Amino acid sequence: MPLYTNQHLKIYNSLSGEKENFNPIHEGNVGMYVCGPTVYSNVHLGNVRTFMSFDVIFRYFLHLDYKVRYVRNITDVGHIVDDVDEGEDKIAKKARLEQLEPMEVVQRYTVDFHDILKSFNFLPPSIEPTATGHIIEQIEIIKKIIDTGIGYEANGSVYFDVVKYNETNNYGVLSGRNIEDMLANTRDLDGQSDKRNPQDFALWKKAEPEHIMRWPSPWSDGFPGWHLECTAMSTKYLGNHFDIHGGGMDLKFPHHECEIAQNEACTGQSPVNYWMHANMLTLNGKKMAKSTGNNILPGEILSGDNTILSKAFSASVTRFFMLQAHYRSILDFSDDAIVAAEKGYKRLMEAVDALPTISVSTTSSIDIASWKQLCYDAMNDDFNTPILIAQLFEAVRYINLLKEGKETISAEDLALFTAAVNAFVFDVLGLNDDKAADANNDKLEGVVNMLIGMRNQARADKNFALSDQIRDQLIALGIQLKDGKEGTSFSI
Ligand SMILES: [Zn+2]
């Protein structure tokens, strides 16, 4: 019997603002769409957190024996700078600045995105469609929206009339916004815009002559609006009505609101049963921003090549750190927090590694089945990974007591316990055991520290030829020494 028949999952639905029982449209199947990255720069740590939240959600569905179709797109056209309709396409702008073909920008940052996600042990989605690969589908949707009278053409561009839509529907149903307030709080159109109302959004934009990214359409040579691509790709692969749509909290409005409106206009039904939004990541208590320097790239955590953290941290430690917070909570990233996470992660892994060494008894003094159900209860409660991790530390406590002979476990229970610990740690949370790599790193650190000591001695003896030789030969091996007030450190 599939596991999901015994485990009753609840999901917080952003649409209702409540935790709801999860009932898939087709029994045993889950259709999930998550808004992917706009590939015009290196993937942001905040994005990694969002995608990690959905990676764990995907993993838990798989663990429960659901058949999952997980669609996560690549936005390679149509995402306008500042998310408004007037302005430059993010990818076209980057291409202009770096003198590249737009598709070179797309390729470069798609590869970076995949590399980073792989290094953090993400499972690939079932389908990863691109916006430029679905221009025809987007044009077909625009035609339908125009046919309903809600889409209108103006000077070769096509817009969605939110005021007209709101006469029969509720524009603001997801974000809780009210169209009258939105209109009251917006400047009047200055006559430059082709829009009927300031809140109207572009379905199709006519390309200026210098614009490189352009496709023919019934209205003009141009490019599709950003909100439209997700409607086209989600419904193409999951149908007009599917189970879950996810993304970062910042996408709730206008992006997801507009997706609902487009679907409602086209098909007369709301597309998604459960809307899920992952919260943001801050760095040292502040919003991450490249412009202020309060920023760290995911790869810089792994390499240690940054000014924010005291040293490098592994992908598993970073994953463990992020999953200690619930996906709907704001998470603050700092050196202290990840140092603490590293300690916890190591304690967990030591206990996991000790499982095979536990000796069995005829009876169990620990109730393994109850403990295991508490792990499921945590995940069934809107994927509560911090509670699951707390239960895994309860398992660590059991393992230590068993090792000390203060508790007993039967062979049958030990097999059940080991399987459950491994499933939650490796399959559901997606952690890796860094111990083997760590052991080598510890040795390397010992050797480099020994050489630093020898170099210090050479300098004290005024043997600068030797001290320089040590430094230069380490550089040749890719190890850089940094002399500071608190002694010499190194980076690889
Ligand atoms: Zn999207």
Residues whose N, C-alpha, C, O or C-beta is under 5 A from the ligand:
A	BS01	ZN	C35 C230
